[in-house]
Amino acid sequence: MTEGSAPHISPARITVLGVQPGEPPFRLVQFDGEIVGRAASMTDVLLIAAEVGITIHDLDDLDEVRWVGGGKFHWTVP
């Protein structure tokens, strides 16, 4: 594999993991690899990030947020 075809590895400090079943369904949020909260919406992700001192300007910027198991609009259990 060449550098040009290598997958993008995000340096983002905030990682939003896949949707977990619950009422309502939620996604775990990590900061520097450590679980710091549960988010049920994009707003929750922004609030959790702010609590750990990170201001997210763009939820689509892979340098700010890494989405695992679905993007920012994915909040239901598959």
N, C-alpha and C positions, 0 to 999 in steps of 0.2 A: 504494500500500500504506500502510495506517495503522500507527501505532506499535503498536497492539494486535494486529495480525496479523503483525508483523515476526517473523522467526525469531529464536530465542534465540542470541546469539553469546556463547559461553562465555569468561569471563575466565580460565579455568583455565590454569595454567602448565604442567601436564602434559597432553600429547596422546598418545593411543595410536592408532597408524595401523593400517590394514587388515592382514589376515593375509597373510604371505608364505610361499611354499612352502619347505620345509626338513624336516630330520629332527631334532627335531619342527618342525612349522610354528611360526612366531613372528610377533610384531608389534613394529615399531620404536616406541620411546618417545622423545618429544621433550620437552625442557624449555626453555621460552621460545623455541620454534621451532628448537632445535638437537637433533640426534639424540644421545641419551645412553646408549642401550642397546637390547638385544633382550630381549623378554619372551616366554616360552612359556606363561605362566599369570598369573592375577591376582596371585599371590604375588610373581612377578617384578616386576610393575608397582609394587607396594608397596615392594619392596626397592630398585628403581632410584630411585624418588621419594625414599626415605630417604637414598640416597647423595648426592643433590643438595640435601638439606636440607629436603625437603618431607614433612610427615606427612599422609597421606591418611586421613581419618576415615570417609569414606563414598564408595565407588567409584561410587555412583549420583548423587552430587552433581555437577552440571555445572559448578559453580563450582570444584570441585577437580580433576576429570578430564574431559577431552573425548575421547570414543570416536569414531573415524572408521572406517567400514567394518564396523560391527558392534559390539555392546555387550560387556560384560565376560564374557559366557559364550561369545562367538564366537572359537574358537581353531582352526578347521579351514579349509583352503583351499576356496573355493567351487567 
